[in-house]
Amino acid sequence: MRSAQRFAKEHPFLFAILATVVWILVMGVAAAIAAWALHTPMADPLPQSLGMLAATACLLGVMGRWGWLRAAGIPRLGTWRLWLVTVGLAVYVVIAYQMAFFRGIALDISSLWASGGAQSILMRQAVVGVAEETLFRGFQLFVLVRAWGDSRRGLLAAVAVPALIFGLTHAPQVLAGNPMDDTLMTMLNCTVSGLWWGALVLMGGSIWPAVLLHAVSNASFQITALGLCGYNATVTEFVAATAAELPLVIGGLWLVLRKVPGFDPDPRSRAGRKSIGFCMEERRDASDALAVRYSLAE
């Protein structure tokens, strides 16, 4: 275990890549087992969701064993101010996606309790949000900030790398029959979303706002498209939706850079106690701690 943690510290980028590959492999094996047990195709939503949950449970087990859960923002819910900001961002993204893809607010809220298909999408995207944000904005972001968080350039890289890996994991969609241009635009959109979700997690110290935003943005689009027979998003619509998120990326990264106070070597200090963002602690053999802190105001 210590050798793995040392590898994560010394080679964080490679470690993040390997962790993603292992997570995908575990998810695939677990989905295959679930499909066999349920006598359903592996591509069905239920085996896929069960595979995601199994892979995420394994990841959380490793993080718990290493003492990384709290520092990575897993058990933290965040302050009411953070959630107020999150709700505002969710409303903005839903409206932006509706205007970009459907040229107006076409989402029928009543379908959430009247349509079995809409409920299935909502449940599926809740699982996707929890699983993917635990990996990308929880585990990976923690590993990278832990290694690179002593400089502004390092913090930007720590936010950008999980977003890029997140986008690249959608490349196999082309193998499932998606057109190449749709796949490329999905990858770009996911990367851009990942940038400002990462900034939000870094500032707020909790992955759960990103989980909500991830699930809501995906579900609102898919539920609306479900009610439109034969709907296929165009490249122009993807570009419009992605462009609407760029101000959030710029604002999020600017806040990250603006709030950097440098290192607080004593996590028990008053400044440390008042901060509510990430508390990145690296425990070496002598159990010395080094904390990087951000706050959204308490």
NORCORUR-V653812 format. One record per pair of residues at least 24 apart in sequence whose C-alpha atoms are under 7 Angstrom apart, sorted by the first residue. I is the first residue (numbers start at 1). J is the second residue. Records with the same first field share a line. If there is no record, write none. Layout:
I = J ; J
This chain:
8 = 143
9 = 147
12 = 143 ; 144 ; 147
16 = 140
23 = 55
26 = 55
27 = 51 ; 52 ; 54 ; 55
30 = 54
49 = 124 ; 127
52 = 131
53 = 131
56 = 131
71 = 278 ; 279 ; 280 ; 281
72 = 138 ; 139 ; 142
73 = 138 ; 205 ; 206 ; 207 ; 278
74 = 138 ; 206 ; 207
76 = 206
77 = 206 ; 208
78 = 204 ; 205 ; 206
82 = 204
83 = 209
86 = 209
90 = 213
93 = 217
94 = 217 ; 220
96 = 241 ; 244
97 = 221 ; 241
100 = 237 ; 240 ; 241
101 = 233 ; 237
106 = 224
107 = 220 ; 224
118 = 223
121 = 219 ; 223
122 = 219
125 = 215 ; 218 ; 219
126 = 215
129 = 211 ; 212 ; 214 ; 215
130 = 211
133 = 207 ; 210 ; 211
136 = 162 ; 166
137 = 198 ; 201 ; 207
138 = 207
146 = 280
149 = 292
152 = 257
159 = 195 ; 198 ; 199
160 = 195
163 = 191 ; 194 ; 195
164 = 191
166 = 190 ; 191
167 = 191
182 = 235
185 = 235 ; 238
189 = 242
192 = 242
193 = 245
195 = 249
196 = 248 ; 249 ; 252
199 = 252 ; 253 ; 256
200 = 252
202 = 277 ; 278
203 = 256 ; 277 ; 294 ; 295 ; 296
204 = 276 ; 277 ; 295 ; 296
205 = 276 ; 277 ; 278
259 = 294
260 = 294
262 = 292
263 = 291 ; 292
264 = 290 ; 291 ; 292
265 = 289 ; 290 ; 291
267 = 291
